[in-house]
Amino acid sequence: MTYRAPVRDLAFALEAAADFGRLAGAFPGADAETVRAVLEGAGALAADVLAPLNRAGDQVGARYENGRVTAAPGFAEAYRQLAAGGWTGLAADAEWGGQGLPKALDIAVFEIIQAANLAFGLCPLLTQGAVEAIEKNGDARQKALYLPKLVTGEWTGTMNLTEPQAGSDLGALTTKAEPDGDHWRLSGQKIFITWGDHDMADNIVHLVLARLPDAPPGSRGLSLFIAPKRLVGEDGSLGAMNDLRPGSIEHKLGIHASPTCVMLYEGAKAELIGAPNQGLAAMFVMMNAARLGVGVQGVAIAERAYQQALAYALDRKQGRSAWTGAYPSRLFDHPDVRRSLMLMKARIEAARAICLSTAVAADLARTATNPVDRDAANFRQELLTPIAKAWSTDMGVETASSALQIQGGMGFIEETGAAQHYRDARILPIYEGTNGIHAIDLMGRKLALGKGAAVRELVDDIMPTAAHLKSADDAWLHTVGARLESGLAAVQSATGWLIERRGHAQPDALAGATPYLKLLGDVVGGWMLGKGALVASQRIAEGAPDPDYWRTKIGLARVFSEQVLAQAPGLTQAVTQGSVDLFRATPEALGA
Ligand SMILES: Cc1cc2nc3c(=O)[nH]c(=O)nc-3n(C[C@H](O)[C@H](O)[C@H](O)COP(=O)(O)OP(=O)(O)OC[C@H]3O[C@@H](n4cnc5c(N)ncnc54)[C@H](O)[C@@H]3O)c2cc1C
């Protein structure tokens, strides 16, 4: 089963749901024709080069031999093609060799690359994060030295946070940085470092969190360093190997072709990036980029799994269809299978639009000329990032599971590939901050943004769409509007409760964080599909070709509103009453 990039759906999501048009002033070159050409080009690379390597990548995987990592078969050549095609620098500044296109378009391309080959896609995903972190925090020399090589894909980047005793709790990191003349020496052990070593590029730029000798304890005492695999001369030339190496790679449930390395820093030469003890803030630039990237991975794996399930449902025949009466009938013609396929597609389109909207907000936060617009875009990006990460990756796992289910026993058999998607998807809610940690971030930091202004502004933006849908002369659009309206009421009630509880009953608020993220994600997703449905109904009214396509967009919004949004009041219950006093259960009472 191959992968076909959903170019039409991506272009539609950008335009109808993510308000890509708002970027026209800052990015005049990114017109509809360019968007389509870029997406089609990425689709060709994905179908011809990346997707065919996905299965061998799973079966053979990355290898660790003689202290070095070798990428899975074909990956090094595919990476060269990715870099040669300029795909690593789409959104980077032209000053560093990039193409200066919107991040939102880059994120759409990212979906295509990740869907074709999730394990492969992690390498450019992290490199992109390193580019953003260096661009934001580096000095002029560091930018000139590292950015052109990373942007053009000659070198790749990694993110080194995790240590055995410090996973979610970054304040527990112990890797040390000692001064040595005009530079620093890093010693310590990092674990789970994605693409920490490989043979696909000439050099690897490790961004590493470590502690200076006199650093305060906890996360306020972390500094960010650049430690390249091979030392770099002032002219960019490559020198000797640095004193760092991969100690081993992990054997994992999925993404076998993405080497997950133990990295040993043995007095590695490094340079400080940003101010001392401000490393976590500097690293957050990379983490936010990677969080959105991982959210997109959730959309991507879901789309890939869905395409396979749809093809299977059209091919496999079982039983008699209650609709057509045909015997034997395609699985597709059984109402329960059709429901499942439509729900999958609706949730994929909702998550896609959430991720693209987050990227549009990031573009606006960077380019808006008016400070009010810039601040609003910043809030929106901050608020949507945990939703893009957690909601989309939960959806990715659930959709990979539903897709496997549609293929019955064959889904469980490795040869069909459905099992690989399911295994690959399972890491997404775990890495880049577990989804539980993102829910806490949403409930804590993000609800507090602008003293609650970020959520208020979001609700204010959704209301007119709900009203517009409700007043439409179309029963389906009306239903979507009504469900969206009651979803908003549920969000307002849960938000008010959380804000009130945080003050005097923190554990209650923390226990309600995950259902709150789901609730907000469901409502934002419903909003995105509702916006798309309004555009689709406009197209139908204009007599646009392919009315089935547009009618189905309205149908997907309706399926989502009836099967997902309808649960919003229940989720508010789960946030509020469901979480009160939960923390009082003892281990023994729970069976320990
Ligand atoms: C394949 C893979 C690739 C990775 N790539 C990288 C990489 O490139 N760079 C890197 O630095 N790291 C990487 N990681 C590490 C990854 O980001 C961590 O595994 C993740 O952040 C969780 O940390 P942990 O595994 O220590 O789990 P823990 O922190 O031990 O968490 C375990 C569980 O407890 C919950 N929990 C923890 N603390 C709290 C709390 N305060 N409140 C409520 N719940 C809590 C979590 O949600 C989770 O469900 C990777 C991991 C894997 C498996």
PDBQT file of the ligand as one rigid body, heavy atoms in Angstrom, charges set to zero:
ROOT
HETATM    1  C1  LIG A 601      11.560   7.044  21.001  1.00  0.00    +0.000 C 
HETATM    2  C2  LIG A 601      11.857   8.211  21.887  1.00  0.00    +0.000 A 
HETATM    3  C3  LIG A 601      12.472   9.331  21.365  1.00  0.00    +0.000 A 
HETATM    4  C4  LIG A 601      12.791  10.410  22.202  1.00  0.00    +0.000 A 
HETATM    5  N1  LIG A 601      13.484  11.487  21.691  1.00  0.00    +0.000 NA
HETATM    6  C5  LIG A 601      13.986  12.421  22.552  1.00  0.00    +0.000 A 
HETATM    7  C6  LIG A 601      14.906  13.412  22.101  1.00  0.00    +0.000 A 
HETATM    8  O1  LIG A 601      15.228  13.505  20.911  1.00  0.00    +0.000 OA
HETATM    9  N2  LIG A 601      15.412  14.280  23.012  1.00  0.00    +0.000 N 
HETATM   10  C7  LIG A 601      15.087  14.216  24.330  1.00  0.00    +0.000 A 
HETATM   11  O2  LIG A 601      15.608  15.013  25.104  1.00  0.00    +0.000 OA
HETATM   12  N3  LIG A 601      14.211  13.292  24.789  1.00  0.00    +0.000 NA
HETATM   13  C8  LIG A 601      13.661  12.391  23.939  1.00  0.00    +0.000 A 
HETATM   14  N4  LIG A 601      12.797  11.422  24.395  1.00  0.00    +0.000 N 
HETATM   15  C9  LIG A 601      12.389  11.437  25.795  1.00  0.00    +0.000 C 
HETATM   16  C10 LIG A 601      10.942  11.805  25.981  1.00  0.00    +0.000 C 
HETATM   17  O3  LIG A 601      10.729  13.154  25.683  1.00  0.00    +0.000 OA
HETATM   18  C11 LIG A 601      10.544  11.405  27.422  1.00  0.00    +0.000 C 
HETATM   19  O4  LIG A 601      10.452   9.993  27.425  1.00  0.00    +0.000 OA
HETATM   20  C12 LIG A 601       9.271  12.050  27.868  1.00  0.00    +0.000 C 
HETATM   21  O5  LIG A 601       9.445  13.430  28.037  1.00  0.00    +0.000 OA
HETATM   22  C13 LIG A 601       8.747  11.463  29.195  1.00  0.00    +0.000 C 
HETATM   23  O6  LIG A 601       9.758  11.325  30.153  1.00  0.00    +0.000 OA
HETATM   24  P1  LIG A 601       9.909   9.918  30.898  1.00  0.00    +0.000 P 
HETATM   25  O7  LIG A 601      10.012   8.872  29.842  1.00  0.00    +0.000 OA
HETATM   26  O8  LIG A 601      11.025  10.023  31.861  1.00  0.00    +0.000 OA
HETATM   27  O9  LIG A 601       8.557   9.694  31.669  1.00  0.00    +0.000 OA
HETATM   28  P2  LIG A 601       8.194  10.240  33.128  1.00  0.00    +0.000 P 
HETATM   29  O10 LIG A 601       8.550  11.656  33.264  1.00  0.00    +0.000 OA
HETATM   30  O11 LIG A 601       8.733   9.270  34.133  1.00  0.00    +0.000 OA
HETATM   31  O12 LIG A 601       6.607  10.133  33.087  1.00  0.00    +0.000 OA
HETATM   32  C14 LIG A 601       5.902   8.888  33.224  1.00  0.00    +0.000 C 
HETATM   33  C15 LIG A 601       4.409   9.172  33.298  1.00  0.00    +0.000 C 
HETATM   34  O13 LIG A 601       4.114  10.004  34.441  1.00  0.00    +0.000 OA
HETATM   35  C16 LIG A 601       3.464  11.211  34.052  1.00  0.00    +0.000 C 
HETATM   36  N5  LIG A 601       4.012  12.331  34.836  1.00  0.00    +0.000 N 
HETATM   37  C17 LIG A 601       5.315  12.651  35.047  1.00  0.00    +0.000 A 
HETATM   38  N6  LIG A 601       5.407  13.766  35.783  1.00  0.00    +0.000 NA
HETATM   39  C18 LIG A 601       4.147  14.182  36.033  1.00  0.00    +0.000 A 
HETATM   40  C19 LIG A 601       3.578  15.291  36.727  1.00  0.00    +0.000 A 
HETATM   41  N7  LIG A 601       4.323  16.241  37.292  1.00  0.00    +0.000 N 
HETATM   42  N8  LIG A 601       2.227  15.389  36.781  1.00  0.00    +0.000 NA
HETATM   43  C20 LIG A 601       1.443  14.470  36.190  1.00  0.00    +0.000 A 
HETATM   44  N9  LIG A 601       1.922  13.412  35.517  1.00  0.00    +0.000 NA
HETATM   45  C21 LIG A 601       3.251  13.263  35.438  1.00  0.00    +0.000 A 
HETATM   46  C22 LIG A 601       3.756  11.381  32.573  1.00  0.00    +0.000 C 
HETATM   47  O14 LIG A 601       2.709  12.065  31.905  1.00  0.00    +0.000 OA
HETATM   48  C23 LIG A 601       3.884   9.932  32.087  1.00  0.00    +0.000 C 
HETATM   49  O15 LIG A 601       2.649   9.419  31.716  1.00  0.00    +0.000 OA
HETATM   50  C24 LIG A 601      12.436  10.364  23.567  1.00  0.00    +0.000 A 
HETATM   51  C25 LIG A 601      11.781   9.239  24.082  1.00  0.00    +0.000 A 
HETATM   52  C26 LIG A 601      11.511   8.161  23.272  1.00  0.00    +0.000 A 
HETATM   53  C27 LIG A 601      10.863   6.945  23.876  1.00  0.00    +0.000 C 
ENDROOT
TORSDOF 0
